[in-house]
């Protein structure tokens, strides 16, 4: 039997793949890429093919989820197939189902890690990773905004933890939620809940294009962030909990936070 190697592409363009990942691509019979689970603003299939010397087969959500990755499994029965995934494979993706199915069929699977949005955004913010609680995605509303993100922020805040909010993307529709849209959705929930959790005077950190050469990191009150230009997507938001003095200083120096956030230090 053959194998499937899940390879992380990183966050921004074709240069984000690791050297090990590139070697796996070059040694594969066929290389598949999915680009629907995350936005890689500057990724070019053509440039990647020139770098790797391999042709990429773009695979859709339907092919991976509804058809169980049949095209990949077919190659992996007797040879080596690589599936390129934005970010770090199996982090915030649904591809674990394909890995389980492959193993049940006797097909070996391996993972070559790439830069994750989770570590990149937290690193850019200057906040300490071990002080983060549960992460949450803010989805586009169907009719009314989901209150789950609001509840997760509330749960983490009670414990003094930071909350990382990833923002919804719908690649097929070319819709990428902005930090402004996400904050407005949370403020609408605040109007209903009236818990004084997410108000115009709430402190937060917005990050744009983590993993690129020109990321945007801005800390401030929501009334400031709502008018701040975070540039092109993807965007993320962090709601800090209790701050260490080094975290506060980092936000002031690197993210333009007002010095009064030192009052949040414990």
N, C-alpha and C positions, 0 to 999 in steps of 0.2 A: 504494500500500500504506500501511497505518497503522503504528502503533508500540506497543511495550510499554514502560512506564516502571516500573522496579523502585524502590520507595520505602521507605526505612527508617523504622520506627515509633519507634525508640528502645527503651528497656528496661523502662519501668514502667507508663505509662498513655498515654492519648490525647494528652497534652500534650507528648510526647517528639518528635513529628514536627517537622521543620524548616519554616520559612516557605515555602521553595522546594518542599518536598514537598507541603505543603498546597495550594499553587497548582496543582501538577500534578494533584492529586486533583480539584480544582474544575473543571479543564478537560477531564477525561476523559469518554468516553462511558459506560464502565462501570468500576467499581472493585471489585477482588477483594482479599480479605484471607486470609492463612493464619496460623493461630495454633497450629500443632502443632510447629514447630521450636524454640520457646522459650516460656518462661513469662513473660507480662506480667501481674503480679499485679493491677493495678488498671485494666486496659484494658477499656473498655466500647464495644461496637459502637454502641449507642444514642447515647451521648454524642458519639462521633466523627461519627456521621451528623448530629447537631445542629450541630456545629462546622463541618463541611465542606459541609453541604447536599446530600450525595450518599448514595445507598443503597449499603451494602456487601454484597457477595456472599461469604459465607464459603466457602472452597474447601478440600477435604480432601486428605490425603496421597495417597489413591488417585487423585483427579482430577488432581493435579499430576504424580505420579510414574508411575502405571500408565497413565493416559490422556493423558500428555504435555501437560497443560495445554490440552486441546482447546478448552475453553470460552473461555479467554483468547485463544487464537490466532484463534478465530472472530471475536471482536470486533476484534482487531488487524489483520485482513486489510484492513479499509476505514476503521477509526477508531483512536481512542486508548484503550488499556486500561492501567490502573494495577494493579500487584500490590503490595499492602502486606505488608511482611515485618518481623517483630520484629528489633530490633537494626539492623545495617548489612546491606543486601542482599548476598547472595552470600558473606557471611562466615559460616562454619559452617552453611551451608545446602546443599541439593541443587539449588537453582534454576538453577545454571549450565547444566544440561542444557536447560532451557526457553529460555534465552537463545540458546544455540547453534542449537537447532532453529528458533527464530524468524528468526535471521539467515540460515540456509540457505533459508528460505522467502521471503526478501526483505523481511521485516518488520524495521523499524528498532527498535533497543533502546537504552535509556538507563538510567542508574542515578543516583538521588538518595540520597546517603549519609545514614545516621543514626548515632546513638551506638552503638558496638560494645561488647559485654561485654568484649572483649579490652582495649581502651583504658580502659574505665571501672574495671574491677577493678584493673588495674595502677596507674592514677592514684590510686585510693583507698588502695592499700597504701603509697604513697610510695616504692616501689622504682623504679629507673631502667629504662625500657623496653628500652634497648639491651643490658641485661645479662640479658635473658631468653633461654632456649634454646627448644627445641621445646615446644609446648603439647600437652596430652593430655586426653582425656575419660575419666573413670572411669565405666564402664558398670554397670548392674545385672547381677549374675551370673545366668547361666542355671542352672548347676550349681556350678561352681567360679569364683572371682573371676578375671578376666582379669589376667595379670601384666604386660601392656603398660605400664600407668601406672607401675608399680614400676620397670620397665626404663628408661622415659624419664626418671624422676627420677634414677636412677643415672647415666645418660649425661650429663645436664646437670650433676649435682653434680661429676663428674670434671673438667668444664671450668670449674667455678666459677659456672655459670649458675643463675638462678632458674627454677623450673618452675611454670607456671600449669596448674592442674587444673580443668577444667570438669566439672560433675557431671551425670550422666544425667537426662533427663526423659522421661516417657512420658505425653504429654498425654491420649491416648485412654484410658489407664488411671488418669489422675489420680494418677500417681506421680512424685514429685520427690525425687531423692536429697538427703539432708541432709549437712551437713559431718560429722556424727557417723557416719553410715552409711559415708561414703567413707573416713574414717580407720580405722574398724573393718575394712573390706575390706583396706586396705593393711597393717594390723597382722596380719591372717590370712596374707597373702602373706609377710610378714616371718617369721612362725613357720615357714613352709616353707623360705624361702630362707636365713634366718639370716645376712644380710649386714650387719646393724646399720645399715641405711639408714633404715628407718622404725620407730622405737621410741617408747616412751612419753616418752623424753627428747629426741626430735627436735623441732627448732624449726620452726614453721609459722605461716601467717597465714590466718585464715578471714574470708570476706567474705559478708555477706548482703544481698540486695536492692540491688545496685549500680544506680545510676540513679534510685533513689527519694529521697524527702526524708529518710528515716530509715535510711540504710544502717548495717549493723553491721560494724565492722572490729576484729578482735581477734588479737593476736600472742601466742604463748606456746608452751610445750611441749605435746606432744600430750596428756599426762595432764591438762593444764589445759583444753585445747580440747574434750576429750571431754565435759566437764561444763559447758561454757559454752553459754548460750542465744543462739543466732544468730537467733532469731525465724523468721518465715515465709520460705519459699524465694522465689527461687532462691539457692543458695549456691555459693561457689567456694572453692578452697584454693590457696595459694601455698607452695611449699617453697623458701625462699631459698637461694642459693648463697653466694658470698663477698660481703660487704657493704662498701659505701663508708661512711665515717663519717656522711655526711648521711643515708643510708638507715637506719642504725642509730638515729640521733637521731629521725628521723621515726617509726619504728616504736615507739619509747619514748614519744614525746609524743602521737602520734595513735592508736596501736593498743594502748597499755597493755603494751608488751613489757617484760620485766625488763631492768634495766640491764646484766646480765651478757652480753647479746647483743653488747655492744661487743667481746667476745672474738672475734667472727666477722669483725670488720673487718680488711681487708688493705690 
